[in-house]
């Protein structure tokens, strides 16, 4: 009977001292957990964070290159033409003798107008 207990203890010791040198089942579970967490972060970075920052940089470049006479659309859906460019704002003409002052962060290039110009 005593020999059977010694054999079982030797088998458990051999199983727990595998690749990670006696780390045990709890240590292996922690290693798997942290490995999965790192993998999830990498997936989030490459599929969500990186493309979004790239898109924001392109939009910022586009806003910096806007000049007087460009057709634009505000975040509120108002179409107009840039009359004046200031440090953080645009003065936009939306109708005859009607101008509005809009933050640069809420202005986008008029895509339909740009596509029509490319076709000509």
C-alpha positions, 0 to 999 in steps of 0.5 A: 500500500505504501508503495502505491502512494509513493508511485502516485506522488512520483507520477504527480511530481513528474507531471507538474515538472514538465516544460515550465519546471514545476510551475504546476497547474495553477501556473500554467492556467495563469500563463494561458490567461496572460497569453490570451489577454496579450493576444486580445490586445494585439487583435484590438490594436491591429483591427480597431485602434490602428485603423482609427488613428490612421483615419484621424491623421488623414482627416486632419491632413485634409482639413489642414489642406482646405483653402478658400473656395473649397466646397465643404459640409459641416458635421450638422449637414450644412453645405457651403464654400470656404470664404476665409480660413482662420487658425481654428475656424472657417468662415463658410458662405452657405447662401448669398450674403449668409456666412457662418463661423465653424470650428475646423473639427466639424468640417469635411470636404464635400465628397460629391463635389470632389467626385463630380470634379474628377469626372470632368 
